[in-house]
Structures are given as structure tokens and as C-alpha cells.
Amino acid sequence: MELTYINELGESLTFRQRKPYFLQSIDGTGAVKHIISTFKAPNQDGGVFVSGSLDMRNIVIEGRIIADSIDKAYELRKDLLNLFNPKAKGRLIFKGLSIPCIVEEAPVFKADSHKTPAFFISLLSTSPYFETVDELKKLLAGWHPNFEFELEIPIEEGIEMGYREESLIIAVENVGSVPCGATFEFIAQGIVEDPMIIDVVTGKFIKLNRIMQEGEIVTVSTHFANKKVLSSLAGGTNAFSSLDEDSEFLQLDVGTNLLRYDAKVNLNNLEVNVYFRPQYLGV
């Protein structure tokens, strides 16, 4: 059993069942509480379900510092306190999945032994979902690499042969437990006017009322509490005003999502990528 914690400064530590940080237990990675809202009318038997949502997730790590000397134990203790800084956000990786979290209670040490003090750490995840460590990428429109020659001309660049995806409808598979947001990336290989992505099943879409310039990249993020539209022009600019007023921030449903891409002018100049992390109810 092992787990890794990474804070927003890029500092990390992996706990294992060996020294110097011996992992004894981790709690809170399974089911979370389902908060149910109901309505009950006067004289009504039972009640009426109104809505339900998952509570935040509390994760507790327990372990023990194992050192050869008291001085070394205090040094390891200091390092642990610096890593789990309550002022810095972090991410926990466990069993191949990760979850963003904040330090609810900094490492608390028990004075049962100076050389091998026990500790526990309390983390709070405002989102209850575990997600894949790396984003998954799906190419909706663009060029797929096929083969290349060993002789590279120009040097270090060469020429790679490929083919363009001809289908306008692509299946994107969300293998997670719940619907999830995504980042939709529009890339203009030349002038492109009014690019869009459509969910074939629901009819919902994301449309940009915009003439994209060659080389421009516009990203649309549909993640909860992190919705944004950015253009790569001028080093990165807010392009939210380009979003069509009837657009919706598409979510990827569990299972197969059929997405179609389109553009008013120069569809062949458009490349579209989708990045997402499937989310799970626990590990």
C-alpha cells in the first residue's frame, strides 16, 4: 500500500510501509455521504424526494516516522510539516487515481516515542470524486500520424506522413462513474469562421462566434466552478465574449458521447481536441 501527496509548489512525498514515513492506514477513500433533500406536506405519509448531492470527502492518513536518531526524527517531522502546509492546496494520488485536497489539519504528532513518533493528517476534498492522474485526449478533427522516414529533412524536424480524420462524428468514451467536464480545444490551421462542437444525442452545442486566425488556439473549459474561454492570441486573452449565447458547457455523460464538429467557413482548417479526466466515486 502506498500513496503520494503533491502540494501546489510541486513538492511531493510517497508514503509506503517502510521507513522513514511508515504508512499505517488511510481512511475516507471509499463511499461518501449522500445528502438528501425531501419535502413533506401536512398529513402526507412519507415524503417527496427533492434532490440529492454528495458531501465533501475527508481523508485521514495515519503513520509513523521511523528514524535512527532523535535529531533525524525531528528533521523528518519538520519536512512533513512543511510539505502539508495548510496554506497550500495539494493533490493525493492513491491506487492510480488522484483527488484535489486541502490540509484540514496539519500533521499531528503523538509523543509516544521520540525516535518513532506516530502522526495523523486530515485532508479535505471539496470534490468527492477521484479522477485519472493524466488527462485523456480524444482527437475529433485533425491529422493522425501514420509513418515517417528515418532521414530527417530539415534536420531535427523531418516530414511525417499522416491522414485527416474524415468522420464528422466521433465517439468519446467516458469510463468514469459520473458525468464530467472537459476542455475543448479549437485549433485553426488557417482561417476558420464560427467553429462549433455538437452533442449529436442531446443537440446541445458549443459555438464560437469568431473568425479564428491561422495558428490561433481557443480552449473552452466546462469544468464545474472553472468555466472559461481563452484564446492564445496576444499571449493569452479572455475570449468569453466569443461564446454564442445559446451555447452550453457540455458535460461528457457516462458511456459513449457522440460529438460532431463543424464550422461556417473552412471546416478543413479546423482541428479539435477534447481533454478530460473520468471521475470515480471512490477507490
C-alpha positions in Angstrom: 0.0 0.0 0.0 1.3 3.4 -0.9 0.1 6.9 -1.6 1.6 10.2 -2.8 0.9 13.7 -1.8 1.9 16.6 -4.1 1.4 20.2 -3.0 0.9 23.2 -5.3 4.6 24.1 -5.1 5.4 20.7 -6.7 6.9 19.2 -3.6 5.9 15.6 -3.1 6.2 12.6 -0.7 5.3 9.0 -1.2 4.2 7.1 1.9 4.9 3.3 1.9 5.0 0.6 4.5 8.7 1.2 5.2 10.8 3.9 6.7 11.2 6.8 7.0 7.5 7.5 6.7 5.7 4.2 7.5 2.1 4.2 6.3 -0.2 2.5 8.7 -3.7 3.4 7.4 -5.7 5.6 5.1 -9.4 6.2 5.7 -12.0 8.1 3.7 -11.3 6.9 0.1 -14.5 4.8 -0.2 -18.1 5.9 -0.1 -19.1 9.4 0.8 -22.3 10.6 2.5 -25.3 11.3 0.2 -27.1 14.4 1.4 -30.8 14.0 0.5 -33.3 16.9 0.5 -37.0 16.0 0.9 -40.4 17.7 1.2 -43.2 16.7 3.4 -46.7 18.1 3.1 -49.1 18.3 6.1 -50.8 14.9 6.7 -48.6 13.3 4.0 -47.4 9.8 4.6 -43.8 9.6 3.8 -42.2 12.4 1.9 -41.1 13.6 -1.6 -37.6 13.4 -2.8 -36.4 16.8 -4.0 -32.7 16.5 -4.7 -29.5 14.7 -3.6 -25.8 15.6 -3.6 -22.6 14.0 -2.4 -20.9 15.6 0.6 -17.3 16.6 0.7 -14.7 13.9 1.3 -12.5 13.7 4.5 -9.3 11.6 4.1 -7.2 10.7 7.2 -3.7 9.4 6.9 -2.0 7.6 9.8 1.6 6.6 10.0 4.8 6.6 12.0 8.2 8.3 11.4 11.0 5.7 11.7 14.4 7.3 12.3 17.8 6.2 13.6 18.2 9.1 16.0 16.1 11.7 17.7 17.7 14.5 15.7 16.8 12.7 12.4 13.2 12.2 13.6 12.8 15.9 14.2 14.2 16.7 10.8 11.7 14.3 9.2 8.9 15.8 11.3 9.9 19.3 10.1 9.9 18.1 6.4 6.4 16.6 6.9 5.0 19.8 8.4 6.5 21.9 5.5 5.0 19.6 2.9 1.5 19.6 4.4 1.2 23.4 4.6 -2.4 24.3 5.2 -1.9 27.5 3.1 -1.1 25.4 0.0 -3.5 23.2 -1.9 -2.5 19.7 -3.0 -3.4 16.5 -4.7 -3.4 13.0 -3.3 -2.6 10.0 -5.6 -3.8 6.6 -4.5 -4.3 3.4 -6.4 -3.7 5.1 -9.8 -6.3 7.8 -9.2 -5.9 11.3 -7.8 -8.1 13.8 -5.9 -7.5 17.5 -5.2 -7.5 18.4 -1.5 -6.6 20.9 1.1 -4.9 20.3 4.5 -7.7 20.4 7.1 -5.4 19.6 10.0 -1.6 19.7 9.7 0.4 16.6 10.8 -0.4 15.9 14.4 2.4 14.0 16.2 1.9 11.8 19.3 4.7 12.0 21.8 4.8 8.2 22.3 8.3 7.8 21.1 11.0 10.4 20.2 12.6 8.3 17.5 9.4 6.8 16.1 6.6 9.3 16.6 3.2 8.5 15.3 1.3 11.0 13.2 -2.0 11.6 11.5 -3.0 14.0 8.8 -6.5 15.2 7.9 -7.3 16.2 4.3 -10.5 17.7 3.0 -11.6 17.3 -0.7 -14.3 19.7 -1.6 -15.0 17.5 -4.6 -15.8 13.9 -3.6 -14.6 12.4 -6.9 -11.3 10.6 -7.6 -10.1 11.2 -11.2 -7.4 9.8 -13.5 -3.9 11.3 -12.9 -3.4 12.2 -16.5 -6.0 13.8 -18.8 -7.3 11.7 -21.6 -7.1 13.2 -25.1 -9.5 12.5 -28.0 -8.9 13.9 -31.4 -12.2 15.0 -33.0 -10.8 16.7 -36.1 -7.2 16.8 -37.3 -4.4 14.8 -38.7 -3.4 11.4 -37.3 0.3 10.4 -37.6 0.9 7.5 -39.8 4.6 7.0 -40.6 7.9 8.9 -41.1 11.3 8.5 -42.7 14.5 7.9 -40.7 16.2 10.6 -42.8 15.0 13.9 -41.4 15.0 16.9 -43.8 15.1 19.5 -42.4 17.4 18.2 -39.6 15.6 17.5 -36.3 12.2 18.2 -37.9 11.7 15.8 -40.9 8.4 15.1 -42.5 5.8 12.8 -41.0 3.0 11.3 -43.2 -0.5 11.2 -41.8 -4.2 11.3 -42.7 -7.0 13.5 -41.7 -10.0 12.1 -39.8 -12.8 12.1 -42.3 -15.7 11.3 -40.0 -17.5 14.4 -38.7 -19.0 12.3 -35.8 -16.6 10.9 -33.2 -17.4 8.7 -30.2 -15.9 9.9 -26.9 -16.0 7.3 -24.1 -16.4 8.4 -20.5 -15.5 5.3 -18.5 -16.0 7.0 -15.1 -18.8 6.8 -12.6 -20.4 10.2 -13.2 -20.6 12.8 -16.0 -17.6 15.1 -16.1 -16.5 18.4 -17.6 -13.9 18.7 -20.3 -11.6 21.1 -22.1 -12.5 21.5 -25.8 -9.6 22.8 -27.9 -10.2 24.5 -31.3 -7.0 24.9 -33.4 -7.0 26.9 -36.6 -4.6 25.6 -39.2 -5.8 28.5 -41.4 -8.7 31.0 -41.3 -11.8 29.4 -39.6 -15.1 31.1 -39.0 -17.6 30.1 -36.3 -16.3 26.7 -35.2 -18.6 24.5 -33.1 -19.0 21.2 -31.3 -22.4 19.5 -31.1 -23.6 16.6 -28.9 -25.5 14.6 -31.5 -27.8 12.9 -29.0 -28.9 16.0 -26.9 -28.4 18.7 -29.6 -26.5 20.8 -27.1 -23.5 22.6 -28.5 -20.5 24.9 -28.0 -20.2 27.6 -30.7 -17.7 30.4 -31.1 -18.9 33.5 -33.0 -15.4 34.2 -34.1 -13.1 34.3 -37.1 -10.0 32.4 -35.9 -6.7 33.3 -37.3 -4.1 30.8 -38.6 -2.3 29.3 -35.6 -4.8 30.5 -33.1 -6.0 28.1 -30.3 -9.2 28.7 -28.4 -9.9 26.5 -25.4 -13.3 26.1 -23.7 -13.3 24.7 -20.2 -16.6 23.2 -19.0 -15.5 22.0 -15.6 -17.7 22.9 -12.6 -16.6 26.1 -10.9 -13.9 26.6 -13.6 -15.7 27.5 -16.8 -13.7 29.7 -19.1 -12.9 30.5 -22.7 -9.3 31.5 -23.6 -7.6 32.5 -26.9 -3.8 32.0 -27.5 -3.6 35.4 -29.2 -1.5 38.1 -27.5 -0.1 35.6 -25.0 -3.5 34.5 -23.8 -6.7 36.5 -23.7 -10.2 36.1 -22.4 -12.5 35.1 -25.2 -15.7 34.5 -23.3 -17.4 37.1 -25.4 -17.0 34.9 -28.4 -19.2 32.2 -27.0 -22.6 32.0 -28.7 -25.4 32.9 -26.3 -27.2 29.6 -26.9 -24.1 27.6 -26.2 -24.0 25.2 -23.2 -21.0 24.0 -21.3 -21.1 20.4 -22.5 -20.6 17.6 -20.0 -19.4 14.1 -21.0 -22.1 11.6 -19.9 -21.1 8.2 -18.6 -20.6 5.9 -21.5 -20.4 6.9 -25.2 -20.8 10.5 -26.2 -21.3 11.2 -29.9 -19.8 14.6 -30.8 -19.8 16.4 -34.2 -17.7 19.3 -35.2 -18.5 22.0 -37.7 -17.6 25.5 -38.9 -19.3 28.1 -41.0 -16.3 28.6 -43.2 -13.1 26.5 -43.9 -14.0 23.4 -41.9 -10.9 21.6 -43.2 -8.7 24.2 -41.5 -10.2 23.2 -38.1 -8.6 20.8 -35.6 -10.5 19.9 -32.4 -9.2 18.0 -29.3 -11.1 17.0 -26.2 -9.3 16.6 -22.9 -11.0 15.1 -19.8 -10.4 13.1 -16.7 -13.0 10.4 -15.9 -14.2 10.7 -12.3 -14.9 7.9 -9.8 -16.9 7.6 -6.6 -14.0 6.1 -4.6 -11.2 3.6 -4.6 
